[in-house]
Amino acid sequence: MRRILYTGTKNASSWAFRAWLAMRELGIQFEERVVDIRKPQRFENLRRIGEISPSASVPVLVDGDNIIFDSLAIMEYANEVGGDALLPAEPLARARVRSFLSWQHAGLSGLCPRLSFESAFYPNKREMTSDEHKDTERLFSVWESELKSSGGPYLCGELSLADLVLVPTVIRIYSHSPQLNTWPLTHQWIVKLLARESVEEWVSQARSLPPVILDNY
C-alpha cells in the first residue's frame, strides 16, 4: 500500500511535524511531499491541497484511496497501523495521553498562537512577554508533575503520542531560553526528547531554510 504524507515548510509547519513524527517513530513507510506554505505561494498551494483534502491544509495523509486530513487523526491512525506502541495499554493512562493530545490541539490555552513555531528559527528572538512567561511556567509545572507521577523518562513513562504532540511546543519555548532550574525533570525530558533521531532530522532541515518571518511576532 502506498502512503503519501503531505507536510509543510519545515520551519513553519508544526502540525505536519507532529504527524510526521508519529509516522517516523513507528517506522511506517511513506512518501513525503513538502508543500511550500510561505507567502505568497501558500494560498495557491493550499488551494491545490483543497482539491484532495476538505481542510485545505497540511498535514494530509493519502493512504490508498483514503484521505486523513487532521494531524491528531494521522497520529492515532499511525499508532494503530504501527502496533499501538505509542498509547499505553491501561485505559486511564491512555486517557491521560489523549488529554495532552487534545490540549495541544486546542492551542495550550492560547500559548502557541502567541509564540509561533516559526520564531524558534529566528536568529534574533524577542523577549517573551510576562503573560507568556506565566503560561510557560504553568506548563512546566504540569509537565513536572506528570513526569514525577509516571517516573519518566517520558510523560507517561514510555514514549507516547503525548510526548510527540508536544515536540513543536517544546522547541518554540526552549528556543527562547527560559530558566528550567525549578523543573529538573522537565529539563531532562526536553533534552531527551530533542535528542531523538526523528526530531533532529526535522529540525536540521528546518534550520537550513530561510526564516519565515511573521508580521505579528
C-alpha positions as a printed NumPy array, in Angstrom:
array([[  0.   ,   0.   ,   0.   ],
       [  1.396,   3.385,  -0.991],
       [  1.151,   6.134,   1.613],
       [  1.795,   9.795,   0.817],
       [  2.138,  12.337,   3.62 ],
       [  1.806,  15.968,   2.586],
       [  3.75 ,  18.127,   5.018],
       [  4.679,  21.813,   5.023],
       [  7.717,  24.065,   5.091],
       [  9.726,  22.55 ,   7.927],
       [ 10.398,  25.75 ,   9.884],
       [  6.738,  26.767,   9.726],
       [  4.598,  23.615,   9.834],
       [  4.221,  22.441,  13.414],
       [  1.019,  20.474,  12.732],
       [  2.642,  18.469,   9.955],
       [  5.685,  17.939,  12.192],
       [  3.531,  16.098,  14.727],
       [  2.007,  13.747,  12.165],
       [  5.391,  13.167,  10.528],
       [  6.959,  12.307,  13.912],
       [  4.37 ,   9.649,  14.67 ],
       [  4.925,   8.02 ,  11.283],
       [  8.723,   8.174,  11.642],
       [  8.831,   6.885,  15.216],
       [  6.666,   3.893,  14.307],
       [  8.748,   3.033,  11.26 ],
       [  5.838,   3.413,   8.848],
       [  6.957,   3.76 ,   5.248],
       [  5.598,   6.764,   3.377],
       [  6.457,   9.198,   0.63 ],
       [  6.745,  12.764,   1.874],
       [  5.626,  15.649,  -0.311],
       [  6.506,  19.053,   1.11 ],
       [  4.034,  21.854,   0.419],
       [  5.546,  25.332,   0.478],
       [  3.323,  27.26 ,   2.894],
       [  5.278,  30.507,   2.783],
       [  3.543,  33.608,   1.456],
       [  2.511,  34.358,  -1.221],
       [  2.673,  30.85 ,  -2.708],
       [  0.914,  29.271,   0.27 ],
       [ -2.514,  30.376,  -0.973],
       [ -2.272,  28.63 ,  -4.339],
       [ -0.513,  25.619,  -2.855],
       [ -3.161,  25.123,  -0.166],
       [ -5.9  ,  25.633,  -2.756],
       [ -4.433,  22.646,  -4.579],
       [ -4.345,  20.646,  -1.349],
       [ -8.022,  21.546,  -1.002],
       [ -8.673,  19.503,  -4.129],
       [ -7.863,  16.342,  -2.168],
       [ -8.497,  17.438,   1.432],
       [-11.618,  19.027,   2.963],
       [ -9.484,  21.131,   5.313],
       [ -7.235,  22.566,   2.558],
       [ -4.303,  22.438,   4.973],
       [ -1.379,  20.223,   5.891],
       [ -0.781,  17.569,   7.035],
       [ -2.719,  15.251,   4.785],
       [ -2.144,  11.511,   4.632],
       [ -3.199,   9.725,   1.466],
       [ -3.399,   6.007,   2.195],
       [ -4.572,   4.156,  -0.887],
       [ -7.961,   5.64 ,  -1.76 ],
       [ -8.402,   7.174,   1.699],
       [ -7.665,  10.723,   2.869],
       [ -6.832,  11.513,   6.505],
       [ -6.664,  15.279,   6.905],
       [ -6.117,  16.091,  10.573],
       [ -2.842,  15.843,  12.484],
       [ -4.379,  14.093,  15.503],
       [ -6.224,  11.639,  13.298],
       [ -2.991,  10.871,  11.443],
       [ -1.124,  10.356,  14.718],
       [ -3.771,   7.994,  16.09 ],
       [ -4.027,   6.127,  12.772],
       [ -0.236,   5.789,  12.63 ],
       [ -0.283,   4.375,  16.152],
       [ -2.876,   1.767,  15.171],
       [ -1.027,   0.808,  11.982],
       [  2.256,   0.737,  13.909],
       [  1.126,  -1.787,  16.504],
       [ -0.355,   0.539,  19.14 ],
       [  3.124,   1.242,  20.503],
       [  2.539,   4.918,  21.342],
       [ -0.532,   4.599,  23.563],
       [ -0.389,   2.92 ,  26.987],
       [ -2.359,  -0.291,  27.46 ],
       [ -4.133,   0.834,  30.627],
       [ -7.344,   2.836,  29.926],
       [ -6.7  ,   5.673,  32.383],
       [ -3.145,   6.115,  31.117],
       [ -4.463,   6.217,  27.545],
       [ -6.938,   8.865,  28.617],
       [ -4.107,  10.932,  30.101],
       [ -2.237,  10.762,  26.801],
       [ -5.351,  11.807,  24.926],
       [ -5.834,  14.703,  27.346],
       [ -2.434,  16.081,  26.335],
       [ -3.228,  15.485,  22.674],
       [ -6.481,  17.43 ,  22.94 ],
       [ -4.963,  20.251,  24.995],
       [ -2.197,  20.736,  22.456],
       [ -4.659,  20.539,  19.577],
       [ -6.61 ,  23.38 ,  21.197],
       [ -3.503,  25.592,  21.414],
       [ -2.402,  25.012,  25.021],
       [ -4.666,  27.712,  26.442],
       [ -3.562,  30.231,  23.813],
       [  0.212,  29.981,  24.29 ],
       [  1.019,  28.521,  20.866],
       [ -0.76 ,  31.175,  18.762],
       [  1.169,  33.898,  20.602],
       [  4.609,  32.281,  20.415],
       [  4.92 ,  30.944,  16.89 ],
       [  6.759,  27.828,  15.802],
       [  8.419,  29.922,  13.095],
       [ 10.049,  32.122,  15.742],
       [ 12.06 ,  29.189,  17.076],
       [ 14.256,  29.519,  13.982],
       [ 14.711,  33.294,  14.022],
       [ 18.336,  34.399,  14.526],
       [ 17.17 ,  37.26 ,  16.757],
       [ 14.367,  36.348,  19.118],
       [ 12.261,  38.803,  21.064],
       [ 11.84 ,  38.626,  24.809],
       [  8.872,  36.585,  25.937],
       [  6.085,  38.672,  27.424],
       [  5.149,  38.396,  31.097],
       [  1.979,  36.504,  30.128],
       [  3.997,  34.093,  28.002],
       [  6.373,  33.512,  30.912],
       [  3.43 ,  32.812,  33.23 ],
       [  1.817,  30.421,  30.772],
       [  5.14 ,  28.674,  30.194],
       [  5.785,  28.276,  33.923],
       [  2.317,  26.793,  34.36 ],
       [  3.014,  24.392,  31.514],
       [  6.356,  23.39 ,  33.025],
       [  4.633,  22.717,  36.354],
       [  2.125,  20.414,  34.636],
       [  4.897,  18.532,  32.851],
       [  6.977,  18.291,  36.038],
       [  4.042,  16.822,  37.94 ],
       [  3.286,  14.328,  35.18 ],
       [  6.915,  13.193,  34.971],
       [  7.125,  12.817,  38.742],
       [  3.931,  10.763,  38.779],
       [  4.93 ,   8.49 ,  35.876],
       [  8.559,   8.097,  36.906],
       [  9.701,   9.243,  33.451],
       [ 11.692,   9.469,  31.366],
       [  8.693,  10.462,  29.219],
       [  5.389,  11.949,  30.287],
       [  3.645,   8.603,  30.71 ],
       [  6.766,   6.55 ,  31.355],
       [  7.421,   5.167,  27.885],
       [  7.454,   7.359,  24.785],
       [  3.876,   8.098,  23.712],
       [  1.846,  10.326,  21.439],
       [  1.679,  12.787,  24.339],
       [  5.411,  13.442,  24.023],
       [  5.395,  13.656,  20.233],
       [  2.463,  16.045,  20.013],
       [  4.309,  18.48 ,  22.276],
       [  7.635,  18.496,  20.394],
       [  6.93 ,  21.681,  18.36 ],
       [  5.798,  23.472,  21.525],
       [  8.911,  22.348,  23.368],
       [ 11.052,  23.68 ,  20.519],
       [  9.328,  27.065,  20.388],
       [  9.582,  27.575,  24.154],
       [ 13.054,  26.099,  24.693],
       [ 14.498,  28.17 ,  21.853],
       [ 13.564,  31.325,  23.745],
       [ 15.794,  30.144,  26.621],
       [ 13.515,  30.059,  29.654],
       [ 15.021,  29.146,  33.007],
       [ 14.395,  25.481,  33.866],
       [ 16.215,  25.175,  37.203],
       [ 12.899,  24.87 ,  39.047],
       [ 11.749,  21.984,  36.846],
       [ 14.643,  19.466,  36.632],
       [ 12.51 ,  16.552,  35.415],
       [ 11.056,  18.723,  32.672],
       [ 14.539,  19.831,  31.664],
       [ 15.732,  16.215,  31.415],
       [ 12.622,  15.286,  29.425],
       [ 13.115,  18.164,  26.979],
       [ 16.773,  17.313,  26.388],
       [ 15.914,  13.634,  25.823],
       [ 13.026,  14.479,  23.502],
       [ 15.047,  16.878,  21.359],
       [ 17.847,  14.329,  21.046],
       [ 15.613,  11.758,  19.346],
       [ 16.797,  10.959,  15.82 ],
       [ 13.435,  11.795,  14.26 ],
       [ 13.304,  15.206,  15.936],
       [ 16.876,  16.026,  14.99 ],
       [ 16.17 ,  15.089,  11.365],
       [ 13.248,  17.516,  11.028],
       [ 14.926,  20.325,  12.983],
       [ 18.151,  20.038,  10.999],
       [ 16.223,  20.544,   7.782],
       [ 14.216,  23.389,   9.319],
       [ 17.376,  25.233,  10.343],
       [ 18.745,  25.038,   6.807],
       [ 15.808,  27.067,   5.45 ],
       [ 15.466,  30.867,   5.344],
       [ 13.366,  32.08 ,   8.308],
       [  9.64 ,  32.558,   7.762],
       [  9.152,  35.983,   9.37 ],
       [  5.691,  36.731,  10.758],
       [  4.409,  40.301,  10.976],
       [  2.879,  39.816,  14.425],
       [  5.988,  38.415,  16.097]])
